[in-house]
Amino acid sequence: MSTATLEPQPRVRAPLNYLNADYGWRSWLFTVDHKRIALLYLVSITFFFVIGGSFAVLMRIHLTEPQGALVQPETYNKLFTLHGIVMIFFFLIPSIPAVLGNFLVPLMVGARDLAFPRLNLLSWYIYMVGGMFTLYSAVAGGVDTGWTFYTPYSSTYSNTQVTAVAIGVFITGFSSILTGLNFIVTIHKMRAPGLTWFRMPLFLWSIYATSIIMVLGTPVLAITIFLLALEHLFHVGIFSPALGGDPLLFQHLFWFYSHPAVYIMILPAMGVVSEIIPCFSRKRIFGYKIVAFSSVAIAVLGFLVWGHHMFVTGQSVYAGLIFSMLSFLVAIPSAIKVFNWTATLYKGSISYDAPMLYALGFIGLFTMGGLTGLFLAALATDVHLNGTYFIVAHFHYIMVGGAVMGYLGGIHFWWPKISGRKYPNGWAALAAAIIFIGFNLTFFPQFVLGYLGMPRRYAFYPPEFQVLNVMSSAGATVLGVGYLIPLIYLIWSMRYGPIAEPNPWGATGLEWKTASPPPTENFAEIPVVDEEAYDYAPKPIAQPQEAPGD
Amino acid sequence: MIQTLPFQPEQASTIAKSVDDLYFFLTAITLFFTALIFSIIFYFMLKYRRRSPDERPQAIEGSLPLEVLWTAVPTVLVALIFVWGSTLYFRNSEAPKGSLEIFVTGKQWMWKVEHPEGQREINELHVPLGRPVKLTMTSEDVIHDFFVPAFRVKKDVLPGRYTSLWFEATKVGSFHLFCAQYCGAFHAGMIGTIIVQTPEEYESWLAGGAPGESMEQAGAKVFQANGCPTCHVADGTGLGPSFLGVYGNPVKLTNGQTFTADDAFLRECILQPATRRVAGFAPIMPPFQGQLTEEQLNNLLAYLRALGKAAPPAKAAAAGGGKS
């Protein structure tokens, strides 16, 4: 056990922690404390989630009627474009890494902060500047290229705010790169004595794998976006054949980043699930090393599959063959993870607290999202399904069913640590159930729509697709309600929730060995680690040190 | 079952059933593993639910045989799906010899179709039943995508390039044609109808169209109007190569490379002749980039294709080489 233990504090007055250390606005905007920066991110990404979510609500209302119920086609095109851009670049990519990663990486490695605290604050400012550019473009007329910015439409034909959004995405990319760099250095150099690589919690492994993708992949996106802006502003012929460019070059460059970006979104969620499942079944994770290495395998293979987005572009059939094979290879480490999480439950002591419900929901939805990916990796079926609602359903199962469920699970798991308060478990369990049901009602009909042939990004559609669209929109209202409930009770709990003890779930891991919320310096003394991760097994001597049961 | 009618698009081409077979196999795999994972989770949740707050189960490190098992099973499965999907794709990628050739041009936001006999259509495509049809497609502006769900075919339509796609219809009727690559404001309106007719109906439709001139004839006019015959003399004595016997045959370039004179190659030679110079001729041809519409180019290529069937003029290359 670590040497850092809790001073038994009389709960008359709250002990000094990172939240009550200072209250002025300067203490937040100029903070270099990783925990406060995590909260800055939490507030910002929640803001962007609400904006991106409102676009989705408008889209689902619009699509209840075949001719479009709400807006002009031009406006609808802007809605799905901004929904994608905001959700991907300003919510999903920063979600788990920038909020939970920022908060937890130093705590989990037993350090007082990240390796570069000022750089960390800079990342948040860069993220906000990028976000403001994007919001400006939305207000100043919007953009209608789709989040994929395909050329030559984006570079020469669209007369919307392509440049402003491109600059926004370009700037935000640097925030990702700096955050990734900070995590890599911290995990390499600042682990507490005794915390060897194979004693690290799996969350750190997946954040590490994610950081590598951020650092290696994001520059390619920056270059691509820069070239796009060059062509858009100065008519330099790069992508447009009318200017002597190559129309498919953009797609190769774009997906070289944007496919790995899918793993930036899903790997951290896998890390969260790998923390929650052992804690709520009180079992060491099944096959620790295999789960750890499968994260790295996914990160590496993820760089080699971009061509599976381009099977119908007329690229060589042999290129298609290679990319199809590599895409199938990525499925294997993902499947291995699912089996290992499930096996962890075996002979465990399983409780059904809210974080566990989200984690189990994640496994189910990720399994469906992953398996439907096989339809798109197989060349013959991809030809039919590419560009239809099947794709839309598939990636929402991964990104919303997977990444967002993982994020919410993580927020619920570490909320007592972050806020020092508990939330009402009944409401949380109810919200998890509503989100799971609402999600399936929204996106399952879209698999069928896609197979029937309805293309995505259609502002109006043939009437035979109406029934399934209405079903999807109805499901979206359930999903929307599900998302609102946690927003309400989490805010409520910050003031009125019961005080959380340092380790309310009886979890292992260094972050649970300090106070809730932690003091600014995290640990009074740097802890020493002398045990494996997820050491939930009974220990005869350790009895008095265990946190009181809940 | 999900396979029942309202959940399945119509099968109206020779390949549709084979694609659906793979689709249903994948659906079965998906259902099986989803059910497997869900039931194991539910079973464990009930069986191993926490019965007392201080329950501390024994740790299990893992199991190598199990890891090997659940690595091997997915590997074998995805290998099978890979081979199945790829074989089918390869079989479907090459149009059979003797296919009926039709030319499609996409532009914001319509499909323009030209039959070799000269009939033109917009947002409609008439094809005969039971005969392979090969579409050669290009775009005038942005990337579009030609998608016929009932045929299970889809291919991007790119500006500055030719892509192709083929199908053989097996049902008479009308089928949706969708643009499946987002192309701007009225992307959703870039839809059309594929009308499959019996061969007799199709013949009478072709005859009734009163087209005036075939693509080849229209192409000959483009050839004349742009001054091409000044240099490209048929008997091979001009400043540029004769086109007799060129299309579909190898052509030697000044840099020593050899290319087959297909649509893509000839298109580039016309639009940007500086990129690839044919050996034996002076680099004097002006670029036609931006001077010809996609339809004029299509017609021109139809004319060159027809010339390609003729025998090349005797000593054409030698005569041309002598001039330069």
Boltz contact constraints between the chains, C-beta under 6 A:
constraints:
  - contact:
      token1: [A, 73]
      token2: [B, 185]
      max_distance: 6.0
  - contact:
      token1: [A, 73]
      token2: [B, 186]
      max_distance: 6.0
  - contact:
      token1: [A, 74]
      token2: [B, 185]
      max_distance: 6.0
  - contact:
      token1: [A, 146]
      token2: [B, 182]
      max_distance: 6.0
  - contact:
      token1: [A, 152]
      token2: [B, 142]
      max_distance: 6.0
  - contact:
      token1: [A, 153]
      token2: [B, 142]
      max_distance: 6.0
  - contact:
      token1: [A, 157]
      token2: [B, 142]
      max_distance: 6.0
  - contact:
      token1: [A, 241]
      token2: [B, 159]
      max_distance: 6.0
  - contact:
      token1: [A, 241]
      token2: [B, 160]
      max_distance: 6.0
  - contact:
      token1: [A, 247]
      token2: [B, 158]
      max_distance: 6.0
  - contact:
      token1: [A, 247]
      token2: [B, 159]
      max_distance: 6.0
  - contact:
      token1: [A, 282]
      token2: [B, 57]
      max_distance: 6.0
  - contact:
      token1: [A, 283]
      token2: [B, 57]
      max_distance: 6.0
  - contact:
      token1: [A, 284]
      token2: [B, 59]
      max_distance: 6.0
  - contact:
      token1: [A, 286]
      token2: [B, 62]
      max_distance: 6.0
  - contact:
      token1: [A, 287]
      token2: [B, 62]
      max_distance: 6.0
  - contact:
      token1: [A, 287]
      token2: [B, 67]
      max_distance: 6.0
  - contact:
      token1: [A, 290]
      token2: [B, 67]
      max_distance: 6.0
  - contact:
      token1: [A, 312]
      token2: [B, 154]
      max_distance: 6.0
  - contact:
      token1: [A, 312]
      token2: [B, 155]
      max_distance: 6.0
  - contact:
      token1: [A, 312]
      token2: [B, 156]
      max_distance: 6.0
  - contact:
      token1: [A, 313]
      token2: [B, 156]
      max_distance: 6.0
  - contact:
      token1: [A, 314]
      token2: [B, 156]
      max_distance: 6.0
  - contact:
      token1: [A, 314]
      token2: [B, 163]
      max_distance: 6.0
  - contact:
      token1: [A, 317]
      token2: [B, 93]
      max_distance: 6.0
  - contact:
      token1: [A, 321]
      token2: [B, 86]
      max_distance: 6.0
  - contact:
      token1: [A, 325]
      token2: [B, 82]
      max_distance: 6.0
  - contact:
      token1: [A, 328]
      token2: [B, 78]
      max_distance: 6.0
  - contact:
      token1: [A, 328]
      token2: [B, 82]
      max_distance: 6.0
  - contact:
      token1: [A, 331]
      token2: [B, 78]
      max_distance: 6.0
  - contact:
      token1: [A, 332]
      token2: [B, 74]
      max_distance: 6.0
  - contact:
      token1: [A, 332]
      token2: [B, 75]
      max_distance: 6.0
  - contact:
      token1: [A, 335]
      token2: [B, 74]
      max_distance: 6.0
  - contact:
      token1: [A, 336]
      token2: [B, 71]
      max_distance: 6.0
  - contact:
      token1: [A, 339]
      token2: [B, 70]
      max_distance: 6.0
  - contact:
      token1: [A, 342]
      token2: [B, 40]
      max_distance: 6.0
  - contact:
      token1: [A, 345]
      token2: [B, 44]
      max_distance: 6.0
  - contact:
      token1: [A, 347]
      token2: [B, 57]
      max_distance: 6.0
  - contact:
      token1: [A, 348]
      token2: [B, 48]
      max_distance: 6.0
  - contact:
      token1: [A, 348]
      token2: [B, 57]
      max_distance: 6.0
  - contact:
      token1: [A, 349]
      token2: [B, 50]
      max_distance: 6.0
  - contact:
      token1: [A, 349]
      token2: [B, 55]
      max_distance: 6.0
  - contact:
      token1: [A, 349]
      token2: [B, 57]
      max_distance: 6.0
  - contact:
      token1: [A, 350]
      token2: [B, 45]
      max_distance: 6.0
  - contact:
      token1: [A, 350]
      token2: [B, 48]
      max_distance: 6.0
  - contact:
      token1: [A, 350]
      token2: [B, 49]
      max_distance: 6.0
  - contact:
      token1: [A, 350]
      token2: [B, 50]
      max_distance: 6.0
  - contact:
      token1: [A, 351]
      token2: [B, 50]
      max_distance: 6.0
  - contact:
      token1: [A, 360]
      token2: [B, 41]
      max_distance: 6.0
  - contact:
      token1: [A, 364]
      token2: [B, 38]
      max_distance: 6.0
  - contact:
      token1: [A, 367]
      token2: [B, 34]
      max_distance: 6.0
  - contact:
      token1: [A, 367]
      token2: [B, 37]
      max_distance: 6.0
  - contact:
      token1: [A, 368]
      token2: [B, 34]
      max_distance: 6.0
  - contact:
      token1: [A, 371]
      token2: [B, 30]
      max_distance: 6.0
  - contact:
      token1: [A, 371]
      token2: [B, 33]
      max_distance: 6.0
  - contact:
      token1: [A, 374]
      token2: [B, 26]
      max_distance: 6.0
  - contact:
      token1: [A, 374]
      token2: [B, 81]
      max_distance: 6.0
  - contact:
      token1: [A, 375]
      token2: [B, 26]
      max_distance: 6.0
  - contact:
      token1: [A, 378]
      token2: [B, 81]
      max_distance: 6.0
  - contact:
      token1: [A, 378]
      token2: [B, 85]
      max_distance: 6.0
  - contact:
      token1: [A, 379]
      token2: [B, 85]
      max_distance: 6.0
  - contact:
      token1: [A, 379]
      token2: [B, 86]
      max_distance: 6.0
  - contact:
      token1: [A, 379]
      token2: [B, 89]
      max_distance: 6.0
  - contact:
      token1: [A, 380]
      token2: [B, 19]
      max_distance: 6.0
  - contact:
      token1: [A, 380]
      token2: [B, 22]
      max_distance: 6.0
  - contact:
      token1: [A, 380]
      token2: [B, 85]
      max_distance: 6.0
  - contact:
      token1: [A, 380]
      token2: [B, 88]
      max_distance: 6.0
  - contact:
      token1: [A, 380]
      token2: [B, 89]
      max_distance: 6.0
  - contact:
      token1: [A, 381]
      token2: [B, 22]
      max_distance: 6.0
  - contact:
      token1: [A, 381]
      token2: [B, 23]
      max_distance: 6.0
  - contact:
      token1: [A, 383]
      token2: [B, 154]
      max_distance: 6.0
  - contact:
      token1: [A, 384]
      token2: [B, 19]
      max_distance: 6.0
  - contact:
      token1: [A, 384]
      token2: [B, 152]
      max_distance: 6.0
  - contact:
      token1: [A, 387]
      token2: [B, 145]
      max_distance: 6.0
  - contact:
      token1: [A, 387]
      token2: [B, 180]
      max_distance: 6.0
  - contact:
      token1: [A, 448]
      token2: [B, 7]
      max_distance: 6.0
  - contact:
      token1: [A, 452]
      token2: [B, 9]
      max_distance: 6.0
  - contact:
      token1: [A, 453]
      token2: [B, 9]
      max_distance: 6.0
  - contact:
      token1: [A, 453]
      token2: [B, 149]
      max_distance: 6.0
  - contact:
      token1: [A, 455]
      token2: [B, 178]
      max_distance: 6.0
  - contact:
      token1: [A, 455]
      token2: [B, 180]
      max_distance: 6.0
  - contact:
      token1: [A, 457]
      token2: [B, 182]
      max_distance: 6.0
  - contact:
      token1: [A, 458]
      token2: [B, 188]
      max_distance: 6.0
  - contact:
      token1: [A, 459]
      token2: [B, 188]
      max_distance: 6.0
  - contact:
      token1: [A, 460]
      token2: [B, 188]
      max_distance: 6.0
  - contact:
      token1: [A, 537]
      token2: [B, 59]
      max_distance: 6.0
  - contact:
      token1: [A, 538]
      token2: [B, 56]
      max_distance: 6.0
  - contact:
      token1: [A, 549]
      token2: [B, 53]
      max_distance: 6.0
